[in-house]
Amino acid sequence: MIRSFPQRRSWPLLLIGIGLCLSLVTSDSQAQEEAPPVDDAPATPIELRPYTIRVWFSIDSNARMGQASAEALIDQWLTLTHRFVGAPWQIEIQPDEGPLRGRSPQQLEPALVAPGVKGAEKGWFLRVESAPTGGGFTLLGREYDATARQLGPLYRQPAPYPKDAARALFELSRRVFSPVAEIVRSDPGAELRVQGAALPTPDRLGRLVEPGLVFRPYWIFLGPESTIREIRSIPFTYLHVDEIEGSIARCEIVSGLRQPLPKQVAGRYRLVALGLNPADVPTRFRFVSGEGEQQLPAAGYVLTARGLRDRVASEVGTTDREGRITLPPRFSDKLVMLRLLAAGIEPLREFPVLPGESPEEREVPVEPRPEAVSLEFRLKALQDEIVDLIARRGVLEARLDARASGQAWDEVKQLLEEYDQFPARSEFEERLARLAEDAQLAQAELGVPILTRTAQAELAETRALIERYLDDEAYQAYLDAYQRAQDPDGTSSSLGSPSPLVRSTEGSPVRSPDSPKSNTPASKPSANPAQPKPATPQPRAPSGGGGLVPF
């Protein structure tokens, strides 16, 4: 009894100890369950990761497709995706309509579809509707990308033959799909590691990326514990795939910005790119000038478009009074460069765009330059005067050539006097220099760009017109021929009075002091851009006697 007493007192202590041990074991096991598993294996490279795609499917009541036909359509479509694409697409068909219940894919919003796509890379929303005319169906589809959190445009695919609707649905899924890539290098071009690009595909048709594909880059800024704090698209910037080497896509950076992908960016971030496929939707722009309450629509400006490799641009249209302009559906399936022009001359904004990328209206800021446009207009007017003078001189030179060949020297004399009344080259040189000087002074005083690249190009073009065509070689040649014809020995005056042009010691024509105008010569090929300049006439003896005539 005495021995048993202490043993009885030790039972409560023993039970307490066992309870403490069990609680510690339980807490450790719960902590292990709550803690994320530690994986010593390296993460799967992005090029070897397939896309988990969740598909919601709905059928319009007017499409006349029963449950059995819908299931057969989905089964045939899955067979085609497995045959042509294979491992890169891991498709999960959802049992219900999900966000498509009671609405069309066109009515979807990112906030509505994002929760259902959580845990997957892609969300597809497909719908079968009746064709507007005739038999068959019209297939609709949109994609939500979970990486960039972007809801793509609406794609339409006709399916005129119900028995072949699975092929139309497969073509729609190829158009809806947008590959995702990581940007690993961005100078001078860009290199992309495309997700799933290293996975084998049964057919070339199922390749995820090909030359010519266009990507849009995004900044993904990260917060604590690698949470996504912000996703920001880089405006007016695209990556055009030039070549594919393995799973690396080498791209050309096409941007309307000077430094679209700077190397130094504050904070933690990822730089990703999302593939783009143009849809059959219009592309809308609204051009505005100013900021805040001073913002005004850029109305009445001309918009032009050209391909990346094209030099010639075509006019798209003119902005309306609200500054809006729309590119029609299927305007182009490739990148184009858009340029907004003031008065059809001065470029206000130039940027690339992929028509059909998005149906949303994009607002584009511009900076009007009325002073630069005014300068360019005056330069254009001066160029018109010069071209008109070149044409008049060309006509007169043709008449001089005909009269000199026919030895009608009296008419040659009249034509030379008429030629002498044309404006002198020095007058245009002085006007051009005055325009450039005034523009430079106004630019320094107002602090606005006036001598823009376009204005400088117009100045250079005007100067080249003056130097190339406004010389007096043709005039001097016919004058010399006339003088030799009238006085072969060179002992008398050719025109009966002091000549308006007197030869200098170097052989260049110079103006006499009492002459009413001055022409500055230049050694250029022709006085008329449309007609070659005649060679300096050489004297020859005419068959009937008389004077000397030029060739």
Protein Blocks (a to p, Z undefined) as FASTA:
>chain_A
ZZmmmmmmmmmmmmmmmmmmmmmmmmmmmmmmmpccddfbdcddfklpccdddddddddf
klopafklmmmmmmmmmmmmmmmnommlccdddfblmjmnopafklpcfklmmmmmgoia
bdcdddddddfehedjddddddddfklopacdddddddfblklmmmmmmmmmmmmpccdd
ddfbfcfbdcdddehklpccfbfklpfbdghiacddddddddehhiafbdcddehiacdd
fbdehjaccdddddfbfblpafbdgdjddddddddddddddddddddedehjlpccdehi
acddddfkbmbdcdfbdcdfkopacddehkbacdcdddddehhlaccbdcdddehkamcd
cdddddddfklmmmmmmmmmmmmmmmmmmmmmmmmmmmmmmmmmnopaklmmmmmmmmmm
pccfklmmmmmmmmmmmmmmmmmmnopafblmklmmmmmmmmmmmmmmmccklmmmmmmm
mmmmmmmnopacfklpacfbdcdfkopacddfkbcbdcdddddfbfbfkbccdddddddd
dfkgpidddZZ
